[in-house]
Amino acid sequence: MTEAKILVVEDKAFGHMEHLEKLYLYNNALSQIHSNTFSGLQKLLVIDLNNNPISVIASDAFDHLNSLTTLILYGTQLIVINRVWFNQVPRPLRLAINNPKFESDAPFDCGQLCWLKEEEDAGTVG
């Protein structure tokens, strides 16, 4: 569902896709991610939200995504990473973000987050 100019994803819109592993929503017009946007996607490994004007993500948007390994947020309007987004993520998470307004020295311990800048620079992200 890329480049479809999607403005909103309804709560539980993907609930019937419980075996989905990769979700590509890049190049749309999403501005917010709600609490239940990804509800029902327990096997989801990758979420690509690249090039969306996202400025708000609900604090519990990723809570139930126990398999999530990669979250791509390049080209969003986010300027703060909220550490509670990842409190329920049980494994290390590869996070890709490149907003020039984003403060890379985040005022919290990144814990299980693995920043992708080094991998991107080395040409291994794709």
N, CA, C and O atoms as CSV, one atom per row, in Angstrom:
chain,resi,resn,atom,element,x,y,z
A,1,MET,N,N,0.832,-1.173,0.000
A,1,MET,CA,C,0.000,0.000,0.000
A,1,MET,C,C,0.881,1.241,0.000
A,1,MET,O,O,0.763,2.114,0.860
A,2,THR,N,N,1.751,1.291,-0.972
A,2,THR,CA,C,2.662,2.416,-1.071
A,2,THR,C,C,2.170,3.397,-2.125
A,2,THR,O,O,1.490,3.028,-3.082
A,3,GLU,N,N,2.534,4.650,-1.920
A,3,GLU,CA,C,2.213,5.726,-2.851
A,3,GLU,C,C,0.723,5.786,-3.190
A,3,GLU,O,O,0.354,6.115,-4.318
A,4,ALA,N,N,-0.130,5.468,-2.219
A,4,ALA,CA,C,-1.578,5.471,-2.438
A,4,ALA,C,C,-2.229,6.723,-1.853
A,4,ALA,O,O,-3.451,6.866,-1.908
A,5,LYS,N,N,-1.430,7.626,-1.296
A,5,LYS,CA,C,-1.913,8.862,-0.673
A,5,LYS,C,C,-2.890,8.575,0.478
A,5,LYS,O,O,-3.858,9.307,0.684
A,6,ILE,N,N,-2.618,7.511,1.210
A,6,ILE,CA,C,-3.437,7.147,2.364
A,6,ILE,C,C,-3.276,8.203,3.441
A,6,ILE,O,O,-2.156,8.540,3.823
A,7,LEU,N,N,-4.395,8.726,3.934
A,7,LEU,CA,C,-4.392,9.747,4.977
A,7,LEU,C,C,-4.501,9.146,6.373
A,7,LEU,O,O,-3.860,9.624,7.309
A,8,VAL,N,N,-5.307,8.105,6.516
A,8,VAL,CA,C,-5.588,7.505,7.821
A,8,VAL,C,C,-5.679,5.999,7.668
A,8,VAL,O,O,-6.234,5.492,6.693
A,9,VAL,N,N,-5.130,5.294,8.634
A,9,VAL,CA,C,-5.344,3.854,8.725
A,9,VAL,C,C,-6.272,3.641,9.906
A,9,VAL,O,O,-5.937,3.983,11.039
A,10,GLU,N,N,-7.420,3.084,9.643
A,10,GLU,CA,C,-8.413,2.847,10.692
A,10,GLU,C,C,-7.891,1.843,11.721
A,10,GLU,O,O,-7.092,0.965,11.396
A,11,ASP,N,N,-8.348,1.983,12.952
A,11,ASP,CA,C,-7.984,1.031,13.991
A,11,ASP,C,C,-8.315,-0.385,13.539
A,11,ASP,O,O,-9.379,-0.644,12.977
A,12,LYS,N,N,-7.385,-1.289,13.797
A,12,LYS,CA,C,-7.542,-2.713,13.489
A,12,LYS,C,C,-7.784,-2.987,12.008
A,12,LYS,O,O,-8.377,-4.007,11.657
A,13,ALA,N,N,-7.336,-2.092,11.144
A,13,ALA,CA,C,-7.525,-2.267,9.700
A,13,ALA,C,C,-6.836,-3.524,9.183
A,13,ALA,O,O,-7.251,-4.092,8.173
A,14,PHE,N,N,-5.786,-3.958,9.872
A,14,PHE,CA,C,-5.034,-5.130,9.432
A,14,PHE,C,C,-5.320,-6.352,10.303
A,14,PHE,O,O,-4.604,-7.350,10.218
A,15,GLY,N,N,-6.347,-6.285,11.130
A,15,GLY,CA,C,-6.661,-7.348,12.087
A,15,GLY,C,C,-6.843,-8.715,11.476
A,15,GLY,O,O,-6.571,-9.720,12.132
A,16,HIS,N,N,-7.293,-8.784,10.245
A,16,HIS,CA,C,-7.507,-10.068,9.575
A,16,HIS,C,C,-6.236,-10.604,8.909
A,16,HIS,O,O,-6.268,-11.667,8.289
A,17,MET,N,N,-5.131,-9.888,9.028
A,17,MET,CA,C,-3.862,-10.276,8.401
A,17,MET,C,C,-2.858,-10.732,9.458
A,17,MET,O,O,-1.709,-10.292,9.449
A,18,GLU,N,N,-3.271,-11.591,10.348
A,18,GLU,CA,C,-2.441,-11.963,11.492
A,18,GLU,C,C,-1.119,-12.632,11.120
A,18,GLU,O,O,-0.234,-12.726,11.971
A,19,HIS,N,N,-0.951,-13.097,9.886
A,19,HIS,CA,C,0.298,-13.735,9.471
A,19,HIS,C,C,1.229,-12.791,8.711
A,19,HIS,O,O,2.307,-13.192,8.272
A,20,LEU,N,N,0.805,-11.534,8.559
A,20,LEU,CA,C,1.608,-10.547,7.843
A,20,LEU,C,C,2.928,-10.307,8.567
A,20,LEU,O,O,2.940,-10.102,9.781
A,21,GLU,N,N,4.038,-10.330,7.835
A,21,GLU,CA,C,5.362,-10.127,8.427
A,21,GLU,C,C,5.974,-8.780,8.066
A,21,GLU,O,O,6.780,-8.250,8.831
A,22,LYS,N,N,5.612,-8.219,6.923
A,22,LYS,CA,C,6.173,-6.942,6.491
A,22,LYS,C,C,5.042,-6.044,6.015
A,22,LYS,O,O,4.188,-6.456,5.229
A,23,LEU,N,N,5.052,-4.801,6.509
A,23,LEU,CA,C,4.020,-3.842,6.147
A,23,LEU,C,C,4.687,-2.580,5.602
A,23,LEU,O,O,5.401,-1.881,6.320
A,24,TYR,N,N,4.447,-2.307,4.343
A,24,TYR,CA,C,5.038,-1.162,3.673
A,24,TYR,C,C,3.955,-0.114,3.428
A,24,TYR,O,O,3.057,-0.311,2.610
A,25,LEU,N,N,4.056,0.991,4.143
A,25,LEU,CA,C,3.106,2.100,4.006
A,25,LEU,C,C,3.843,3.382,3.607
A,25,LEU,O,O,3.374,4.481,3.902
A,26,TYR,N,N,4.974,3.249,2.950
A,26,TYR,CA,C,5.774,4.427,2.617
A,26,TYR,C,C,5.155,5.233,1.472
A,26,TYR,O,O,4.353,4.734,0.682
A,27,ASN,N,N,5.567,6.506,1.422
A,27,ASN,CA,C,5.119,7.462,0.402
A,27,ASN,C,C,3.601,7.647,0.393
A,27,ASN,O,O,2.973,7.644,-0.666
A,28,ASN,N,N,3.027,7.806,1.566
A,28,ASN,CA,C,1.608,8.105,1.696
A,28,ASN,C,C,1.459,9.454,2.374
A,28,ASN,O,O,2.389,10.260,2.359
A,29,ALA,N,N,0.318,9.707,2.959
A,29,ALA,CA,C,0.063,10.993,3.614
A,29,ALA,C,C,-0.353,10.797,5.065
A,29,ALA,O,O,-1.142,11.579,5.595
A,30,LEU,N,N,0.171,9.756,5.714
A,30,LEU,CA,C,-0.152,9.487,7.114
A,30,LEU,C,C,0.487,10.537,8.012
A,30,LEU,O,O,1.679,10.818,7.889
A,31,SER,N,N,-0.295,11.116,8.911
A,31,SER,CA,C,0.257,12.107,9.834
A,31,SER,C,C,0.267,11.614,11.275
A,31,SER,O,O,0.966,12.175,12.119
A,32,GLN,N,N,-0.508,10.564,11.563
A,32,GLN,CA,C,-0.584,10.021,12.913
A,32,GLN,C,C,-0.638,8.498,12.874
A,32,GLN,O,O,-1.150,7.898,11.928
A,33,ILE,N,N,-0.101,7.898,13.918
A,33,ILE,CA,C,-0.228,6.461,14.125
A,33,ILE,C,C,-0.954,6.290,15.453
A,33,ILE,O,O,-0.465,6.728,16.494
A,34,HIS,N,N,-2.111,5.659,15.414
A,34,HIS,CA,C,-2.961,5.515,16.589
A,34,HIS,C,C,-2.644,4.246,17.375
A,34,HIS,O,O,-1.884,3.394,16.914
A,35,SER,N,N,-3.224,4.131,18.545
A,35,SER,CA,C,-2.995,2.986,19.437
A,35,SER,C,C,-3.248,1.640,18.777
A,35,SER,O,O,-2.476,0.702,18.974
A,36,ASN,N,N,-4.307,1.531,18.005
A,36,ASN,CA,C,-4.682,0.241,17.426
A,36,ASN,C,C,-4.418,0.135,15.928
A,36,ASN,O,O,-4.992,-0.727,15.263
A,37,THR,N,N,-3.574,0.982,15.395
A,37,THR,CA,C,-3.284,0.947,13.963
A,37,THR,C,C,-2.764,-0.418,13.538
A,37,THR,O,O,-3.161,-0.932,12.493
A,38,PHE,N,N,-1.883,-1.010,14.336
A,38,PHE,CA,C,-1.262,-2.283,13.971
A,38,PHE,C,C,-1.816,-3.450,14.791
A,38,PHE,O,O,-1.191,-4.509,14.860
A,39,SER,N,N,-2.946,-3.269,15.391
A,39,SER,CA,C,-3.557,-4.295,16.227
A,39,SER,C,C,-3.823,-5.574,15.434
A,39,SER,O,O,-4.333,-5.525,14.315
A,40,GLY,N,N,-3.475,-6.706,16.017
A,40,GLY,CA,C,-3.695,-8.004,15.384
A,40,GLY,C,C,-2.528,-8.500,14.553
A,40,GLY,O,O,-2.621,-9.566,13.946
A,41,LEU,N,N,-1.430,-7.757,14.507
A,41,LEU,CA,C,-0.284,-8.130,13.669
A,41,LEU,C,C,0.870,-8.676,14.518
A,41,LEU,O,O,1.983,-8.154,14.462
A,42,GLN,N,N,0.608,-9.709,15.289
A,42,GLN,CA,C,1.605,-10.258,16.203
A,42,GLN,C,C,2.850,-10.813,15.514
A,42,GLN,O,O,3.897,-10.919,16.153
A,43,LYS,N,N,2.771,-11.169,14.237
A,43,LYS,CA,C,3.926,-11.733,13.525
A,43,LYS,C,C,4.669,-10.691,12.692
A,43,LYS,O,O,5.591,-11.023,11.947
A,44,LEU,N,N,4.263,-9.437,12.824
A,44,LEU,CA,C,4.865,-8.373,12.026
A,44,LEU,C,C,6.324,-8.155,12.418
A,44,LEU,O,O,6.633,-7.930,13.589
A,45,LEU,N,N,7.214,-8.223,11.436
A,45,LEU,CA,C,8.646,-8.034,11.647
A,45,LEU,C,C,9.103,-6.632,11.264
A,45,LEU,O,O,9.937,-6.038,11.947
A,46,VAL,N,N,8.553,-6.101,10.166
A,46,VAL,CA,C,9.011,-4.833,9.593
A,46,VAL,C,C,7.822,-3.901,9.348
A,46,VAL,O,O,6.801,-4.310,8.797
A,47,ILE,N,N,7.975,-2.645,9.768
A,47,ILE,CA,C,7.028,-1.593,9.416
A,47,ILE,C,C,7.824,-0.494,8.731
A,47,ILE,O,O,8.762,0.057,9.308
A,48,ASP,N,N,7.448,-0.177,7.500
A,48,ASP,CA,C,8.107,0.891,6.755
A,48,ASP,C,C,7.119,2.040,6.580
A,48,ASP,O,O,6.167,1.944,5.805
A,49,LEU,N,N,7.357,3.125,7.310
A,49,LEU,CA,C,6.519,4.326,7.256
A,49,LEU,C,C,7.272,5.486,6.604
A,49,LEU,O,O,6.935,6.651,6.815
A,50,ASN,N,N,8.259,5.166,5.837
A,50,ASN,CA,C,9.121,6.107,5.144
A,50,ASN,C,C,8.310,7.127,4.336
A,50,ASN,O,O,7.328,6.776,3.683
A,51,ASN,N,N,8.733,8.385,4.390
A,51,ASN,CA,C,8.137,9.474,3.600
A,51,ASN,C,C,6.639,9.654,3.831
A,51,ASN,O,O,5.856,9.703,2.883
A,52,ASN,N,N,6.260,9.748,5.074
A,52,ASN,CA,C,4.919,10.136,5.494
A,52,ASN,C,C,5.088,11.337,6.418
A,52,ASN,O,O,6.086,11.409,7.135
A,53,PRO,N,N,4.156,12.276,6.428
A,53,PRO,CA,C,4.290,13.445,7.312
A,53,PRO,C,C,3.867,13.139,8.754
A,53,PRO,O,O,3.161,13.931,9.378
A,54,ILE,N,N,4.294,12.011,9.269
A,54,ILE,CA,C,3.920,11.583,10.626
A,54,ILE,C,C,4.567,12.511,11.644
A,54,ILE,O,O,5.782,12.710,11.636
A,55,SER,N,N,3.739,13.079,12.524
A,55,SER,CA,C,4.256,13.914,13.603
A,55,SER,C,C,3.828,13.395,14.970
A,55,SER,O,O,4.350,13.834,15.995
A,56,VAL,N,N,2.871,12.454,14.989
A,56,VAL,CA,C,2.356,11.920,16.249
A,56,VAL,C,C,2.245,10.405,16.155
A,56,VAL,O,O,1.681,9.860,15.207
A,57,ILE,N,N,2.800,9.739,17.167
A,57,ILE,CA,C,2.637,8.291,17.307
A,57,ILE,C,C,2.141,8.044,18.722
A,57,ILE,O,O,2.749,8.505,19.688
A,58,ALA,N,N,1.036,7.315,18.844
A,58,ALA,CA,C,0.480,6.998,20.161
A,58,ALA,C,C,1.503,6.238,20.992
A,58,ALA,O,O,2.271,5.436,20.462
A,59,SER,N,N,1.511,6.491,22.285
A,59,SER,CA,C,2.512,5.889,23.171
A,59,SER,C,C,2.458,4.368,23.183
A,59,SER,O,O,3.469,3.725,23.468
A,60,ASP,N,N,1.311,3.777,22.884
A,60,ASP,CA,C,1.196,2.319,22.900
A,60,ASP,C,C,1.013,1.720,21.502
A,60,ASP,O,O,0.534,0.593,21.375
A,61,ALA,N,N,1.382,2.444,20.474
A,61,ALA,CA,C,1.169,1.996,19.096
A,61,ALA,C,C,1.873,0.684,18.770
A,61,ALA,O,O,1.392,-0.080,17.933
A,62,PHE,N,N,3.003,0.412,19.417
A,62,PHE,CA,C,3.782,-0.783,19.094
A,62,PHE,C,C,3.750,-1.842,20.198
A,62,PHE,O,O,4.467,-2.839,20.116
A,63,ASP,N,N,2.927,-1.636,21.225
A,63,ASP,CA,C,2.922,-2.510,22.402
A,63,ASP,C,C,2.703,-3.980,22.097
A,63,ASP,O,O,3.365,-4.828,22.697
A,64,HIS,N,N,1.824,-4.303,21.214
A,64,HIS,CA,C,1.453,-5.696,20.965
A,64,HIS,C,C,2.249,-6.332,19.823
A,64,HIS,O,O,1.934,-7.447,19.406
A,65,LEU,N,N,3.251,-5.661,19.322
A,65,LEU,CA,C,4.035,-6.171,18.196
A,65,LEU,C,C,5.259,-6.925,18.712
A,65,LEU,O,O,6.381,-6.423,18.650
A,66,ASN,N,N,5.035,-8.115,19.214
A,66,ASN,CA,C,6.081,-8.893,19.870
A,66,ASN,C,C,7.178,-9.391,18.942
A,66,ASN,O,O,8.251,-9.769,19.412
A,67,SER,N,N,6.938,-9.400,17.645
A,67,SER,CA,C,7.933,-9.889,16.688
A,67,SER,C,C,8.663,-8.774,15.953
A,67,SER,O,O,9.572,-9.048,15.171
A,68,LEU,N,N,8.288,-7.532,16.187
A,68,LEU,CA,C,8.848,-6.401,15.444
A,68,LEU,C,C,10.363,-6.316,15.592
A,68,LEU,O,O,10.890,-6.325,16.704
A,69,THR,N,N,11.057,-6.235,14.455
A,69,THR,CA,C,12.517,-6.115,14.466
A,69,THR,C,C,13.003,-4.830,13.811
A,69,THR,O,O,14.090,-4.347,14.128
A,70,THR,N,N,12.191,-4.257,12.877
A,70,THR,CA,C,12.638,-3.083,12.127
A,70,THR,C,C,11.501,-2.088,11.977
A,70,THR,O,O,10.393,-2.443,11.575
A,71,LEU,N,N,11.794,-0.835,12.306
A,71,LEU,CA,C,10.835,0.256,12.155
A,71,LEU,C,C,11.523,1.365,11.370
A,71,LEU,O,O,12.521,1.927,11.822
A,72,ILE,N,N,10.984,1.679,10.187
A,72,ILE,CA,C,11.597,2.673,9.310
A,72,ILE,C,C,10.760,3.945,9.335
A,72,ILE,O,O,9.588,3.944,8.957
A,73,LEU,N,N,11.377,5.017,9.783
A,73,LEU,CA,C,10.703,6.306,9.937
A,73,LEU,C,C,11.429,7.427,9.179
A,73,LEU,O,O,11.311,8.594,9.552
A,74,TYR,N,N,12.168,7.090,8.130
A,74,TYR,CA,C,12.828,8.103,7.318
A,74,TYR,C,C,11.784,9.048,6.732
A,74,TYR,O,O,10.683,8.618,6.388
A,75,GLY,N,N,12.117,10.316,6.618
A,75,GLY,CA,C,11.256,11.264,5.935
A,75,GLY,C,C,9.957,11.578,6.644
A,75,GLY,O,O,8.979,11.952,5.997
A,76,THR,N,N,9.924,11.435,7.955
A,76,THR,CA,C,8.730,11.799,8.724
A,76,THR,C,C,8.939,13.169,9.350
A,76,THR,O,O,9.993,13.781,9.179
A,77,GLN,N,N,7.943,13.645,10.070
A,77,GLN,CA,C,8.020,14.929,10.762
A,77,GLN,C,C,8.371,14.749,12.240
A,77,GLN,O,O,8.339,15.713,13.004
A,78,LEU,N,N,8.701,13.532,12.642
A,78,LEU,CA,C,9.008,13.276,14.047
A,78,LEU,C,C,10.273,14.010,14.467
A,78,LEU,O,O,11.270,14.014,13.745
A,79,ILE,N,N,10.224,14.629,15.638
A,79,ILE,CA,C,11.423,15.270,16.173
A,79,ILE,C,C,11.814,14.677,17.516
A,79,ILE,O,O,12.873,14.996,18.057
A,80,VAL,N,N,10.962,13.815,18.053
A,80,VAL,CA,C,11.240,13.173,19.337
A,80,VAL,C,C,10.902,11.695,19.242
A,80,VAL,O,O,9.865,11.320,18.693
A,81,ILE,N,N,11.772,10.869,19.773
A,81,ILE,CA,C,11.480,9.447,19.913
A,81,ILE,C,C,11.028,9.233,21.349
A,81,ILE,O,O,11.763,9.533,22.290
A,82,ASN,N,N,9.839,8.725,21.512
A,82,ASN,CA,C,9.275,8.487,22.838
A,82,ASN,C,C,9.676,7.087,23.302
A,82,ASN,O,O,9.277,6.096,22.689
A,83,ARG,N,N,10.435,6.998,24.343
A,83,ARG,CA,C,10.934,5.693,24.775
A,83,ARG,C,C,9.832,4.718,25.145
A,83,ARG,O,O,10.043,3.507,25.074
A,84,VAL,N,N,8.655,5.209,25.539
A,84,VAL,CA,C,7.575,4.276,25.889
A,84,VAL,C,C,7.039,3.545,24.663
A,84,VAL,O,O,6.373,2.521,24.815
A,85,TRP,N,N,7.306,4.038,23.453
A,85,TRP,CA,C,6.887,3.316,22.251
A,85,TRP,C,C,7.437,1.896,22.259
A,85,TRP,O,O,6.808,0.982,21.726
A,86,PHE,N,N,8.599,1.709,22.858
A,86,PHE,CA,C,9.307,0.442,22.743
A,86,PHE,C,C,9.385,-0.341,24.050
A,86,PHE,O,O,10.110,-1.332,24.131
A,87,ASN,N,N,8.655,0.086,25.064
A,87,ASN,CA,C,8.684,-0.610,26.355
A,87,ASN,C,C,8.263,-2.059,26.246
A,87,ASN,O,O,8.780,-2.903,26.978
A,88,GLN,N,N,7.344,-2.369,25.356
A,88,GLN,CA,C,6.827,-3.727,25.241
A,88,GLN,C,C,7.475,-4.531,24.119
A,88,GLN,O,O,7.100,-5.682,23.896
A,89,VAL,N,N,8.433,-3.952,23.413
A,89,VAL,CA,C,9.114,-4.672,22.340
A,89,VAL,C,C,10.158,-5.582,22.989
A,89,VAL,O,O,11.099,-5.090,23.612
A,90,PRO,N,N,10.005,-6.913,22.850
A,90,PRO,CA,C,10.824,-7.848,23.612
A,90,PRO,C,C,12.222,-8.102,23.069
A,90,PRO,O,O,13.023,-8.753,23.741
A,91,ARG,N,N,12.542,-7.614,21.885
A,91,ARG,CA,C,13.848,-7.890,21.290
A,91,ARG,C,C,14.474,-6.602,20.785
A,91,ARG,O,O,13.791,-5.581,20.702
A,92,PRO,N,N,15.743,-6.625,20.450
A,92,PRO,CA,C,16.359,-5.414,19.897
A,92,PRO,C,C,15.601,-4.955,18.643
A,92,PRO,O,O,15.177,-5.772,17.826
A,93,LEU,N,N,15.443,-3.658,18.512
A,93,LEU,CA,C,14.692,-3.079,17.407
A,93,LEU,C,C,15.611,-2.200,16.572
A,93,LEU,O,O,16.293,-1.323,17.103
A,94,ARG,N,N,15.625,-2.435,15.270
A,94,ARG,CA,C,16.379,-1.600,14.349
A,94,ARG,C,C,15.488,-0.423,13.979
A,94,ARG,O,O,14.433,-0.601,13.370
A,95,LEU,N,N,15.913,0.774,14.347
A,95,LEU,CA,C,15.134,1.981,14.118
A,95,LEU,C,C,15.853,2.863,13.110
A,95,LEU,O,O,17.018,3.211,13.298
A,96,ALA,N,N,15.151,3.223,12.034
A,96,ALA,CA,C,15.723,4.093,11.007
A,96,ALA,C,C,14.958,5.405,10.998
A,96,ALA,O,O,13.751,5.430,10.761
A,97,ILE,N,N,15.674,6.500,11.260
A,97,ILE,CA,C,15.060,7.833,11.251
A,97,ILE,C,C,16.120,8.828,10.794
A,97,ILE,O,O,17.291,8.698,11.152
A,98,ASN,N,N,15.715,9.820,10.002
A,98,ASN,CA,C,16.711,10.775,9.509
A,98,ASN,C,C,16.208,12.204,9.413
A,98,ASN,O,O,16.745,12.986,8.628
A,99,ASN,N,N,15.206,12.564,10.177
A,99,ASN,CA,C,14.710,13.929,10.164
A,99,ASN,C,C,15.820,14.862,10.653
A,99,ASN,O,O,16.360,14.650,11.738
A,100,PRO,N,N,16.174,15.895,9.872
A,100,PRO,CA,C,17.254,16.787,10.293
A,100,PRO,C,C,16.951,17.533,11.595
A,100,PRO,O,O,17.873,18.013,12.255
A,101,LYS,N,N,15.679,17.636,11.974
A,101,LYS,CA,C,15.313,18.294,13.221
A,101,LYS,C,C,15.388,17.351,14.413
A,101,LYS,O,O,15.301,17.790,15.560
A,102,PHE,N,N,15.548,16.066,14.151
A,102,PHE,CA,C,15.594,15.071,15.215
A,102,PHE,C,C,16.894,15.187,15.999
A,102,PHE,O,O,17.978,15.308,15.430
A,103,GLU,N,N,16.756,15.148,17.302
A,103,GLU,CA,C,17.936,15.202,18.173
A,103,GLU,C,C,18.508,13.799,18.310
A,103,GLU,O,O,17.889,12.938,18.934
A,104,SER,N,N,19.662,13.562,17.744
A,104,SER,CA,C,20.241,12.226,17.756
A,104,SER,C,C,20.765,11.822,19.132
A,104,SER,O,O,20.857,10.630,19.426
A,105,ASP,N,N,21.109,12.789,19.976
A,105,ASP,CA,C,21.532,12.449,21.327
A,105,ASP,C,C,20.292,12.518,22.228
A,105,ASP,O,O,20.142,13.421,23.051
A,106,ALA,N,N,19.423,11.541,22.041
A,106,ALA,CA,C,18.141,11.480,22.745
A,106,ALA,C,C,18.356,11.521,24.255
A,106,ALA,O,O,19.314,10.930,24.754
A,107,PRO,N,N,17.473,12.216,24.997
A,107,PRO,CA,C,17.646,12.360,26.441
A,107,PRO,C,C,17.185,11.145,27.230
A,107,PRO,O,O,16.575,11.286,28.289
A,108,PHE,N,N,17.470,9.962,26.727
A,108,PHE,CA,C,17.131,8.735,27.442
A,108,PHE,C,C,18.057,7.636,26.971
A,108,PHE,O,O,18.695,7.757,25.926
A,109,ASP,N,N,18.130,6.574,27.735
A,109,ASP,CA,C,18.928,5.415,27.373
A,109,ASP,C,C,18.201,4.668,26.268
A,109,ASP,O,O,17.063,4.239,26.459
A,110,CYS,N,N,18.831,4.510,25.126
A,110,CYS,CA,C,18.169,3.872,23.989
A,110,CYS,C,C,17.941,2.384,24.208
A,110,CYS,O,O,17.198,1.763,23.449
A,111,GLY,N,N,18.553,1.804,25.213
A,111,GLY,CA,C,18.276,0.410,25.561
A,111,GLY,C,C,18.404,-0.532,24.388
A,111,GLY,O,O,19.497,-0.740,23.863
A,112,GLN,N,N,17.279,-1.105,23.976
A,112,GLN,CA,C,17.297,-2.121,22.933
A,112,GLN,C,C,17.249,-1.563,21.514
A,112,GLN,O,O,17.174,-2.335,20.559
A,113,LEU,N,N,17.289,-0.251,21.353
A,113,LEU,CA,C,17.246,0.299,20.010
A,113,LEU,C,C,18.613,0.184,19.342
A,113,LEU,O,O,19.636,0.494,19.953
A,114,CYS,N,N,18.626,-0.253,18.119
A,114,CYS,CA,C,19.853,-0.339,17.338
A,114,CYS,C,C,19.723,0.658,16.195
A,114,CYS,O,O,18.942,0.443,15.268
A,115,TRP,N,N,20.469,1.727,16.254
A,115,TRP,CA,C,20.358,2.775,15.251
A,115,TRP,C,C,20.924,2.294,13.929
A,115,TRP,O,O,21.947,1.609,13.908
A,116,LEU,N,N,20.284,2.639,12.838
A,116,LEU,CA,C,20.662,2.130,11.528
A,116,LEU,C,C,21.589,3.048,10.745
A,116,LEU,O,O,21.967,2.711,9.623
A,117,LYS,N,N,21.966,4.187,11.294
A,117,LYS,CA,C,22.794,5.125,10.546
A,117,LYS,C,C,24.075,4.463,10.068
A,117,LYS,O,O,24.458,4.623,8.909
A,118,GLU,N,N,24.738,3.727,10.936
A,118,GLU,CA,C,25.991,3.080,10.549
A,118,GLU,C,C,25.758,2.074,9.437
A,118,GLU,O,O,26.557,1.992,8.505
A,119,GLU,N,N,24.680,1.311,9.518
A,119,GLU,CA,C,24.368,0.330,8.494
A,119,GLU,C,C,24.032,1.022,7.181
A,119,GLU,O,O,24.421,0.555,6.110
A,120,GLU,N,N,23.310,2.136,7.263
A,120,GLU,CA,C,22.947,2.878,6.056
A,120,GLU,C,C,24.201,3.411,5.390
A,120,GLU,O,O,24.361,3.304,4.174
A,121,ASP,N,N,25.091,3.985,6.189
A,121,ASP,CA,C,26.334,4.533,5.647
A,121,ASP,C,C,27.178,3.452,4.981
A,121,ASP,O,O,27.892,3.718,4.014
A,122,ALA,N,N,27.092,2.235,5.504
A,122,ALA,CA,C,27.876,1.138,4.960
A,122,ALA,C,C,27.162,0.482,3.771
A,122,ALA,O,O,27.716,-0.409,3.127
A,123,GLY,N,N,25.934,0.925,3.484
A,123,GLY,CA,C,25.203,0.387,2.350
A,123,GLY,C,C,24.546,-0.950,2.615
A,123,GLY,O,O,24.236,-1.683,1.676
A,124,THR,N,N,24.324,-1.286,3.893
A,124,THR,CA,C,23.753,-2.597,4.209
A,124,THR,C,C,22.270,-2.553,4.501
A,124,THR,O,O,21.655,-3.602,4.693
A,125,VAL,N,N,21.673,-1.373,4.539
A,125,VAL,CA,C,20.235,-1.275,4.773
A,125,VAL,C,C,19.552,-1.243,3.417
A,125,VAL,O,O,19.965,-0.506,2.521
A,126,GLY,N,N,18.507,-2.042,3.272
A,126,GLY,CA,C,17.864,-1.999,1.967
A,126,GLY,C,C,16.529,-2.595,1.934
A,126,GLY,O,O,15.889,-2.616,0.882
